[in-house]
């Protein structure tokens, strides 16, 4: 059965005459914009959207360790876009499955660090505190902890969590309070909760 055009995501071709401001993408104006973007960004080029977001990005960065090509990275990146992280840092191998990001990585600044030492060197130079998110011994509840306004929220992998080297470099380690029988949350879910908590503390809703 044919798909009804009204059921498609986004908008179709822009009525003529087309707007001529430089942030509009001629191809999108001609063919329609089916991307999952806010209405205010309809027909804008990716570069124009990134430039506009750069004026409003929050003070936190996001980092995730990637020693085993964790499939949660795409979800973490999608959350980073939703909560307007300043940048995302991947520690370890550069390869990761971009399908889970739903193209949101295009609107973020991604940085790669070969190992924890390189990442720590960068955060030190940038003057950013590392806040590890893991429910290890000695961690404190994130919901009752004052998160630094300028910081990096660091997430480990499904299973092993944040590495020992990264925990040793962290200025603080926070855990998300849970109430069921499962010991841990996956990085995708945990990242969304942690980013929301940072926004709850520092952003006027």
Buried (B, 14 or more C-beta within 10 A) or exposed (E): EEEEEEEEEBBEEBEEEEEEEEBBBEEBBEEBBEBEBEEEBBBBBBEBBBEBBEEEBBBBBBBBBBBEEBBBBBBBBBBBBEBBBBBBBBBBEEEBEBEBBBBBBBBBBBBBBEBBEEBBEBBEEEEBBBBBBBBEEEBEEBEEBEBBEBBBBBBBBBEEBBBEBBBEBBEBBBBBEEEEEEEBBBBBBBBBBBBBBBBEBBEEE
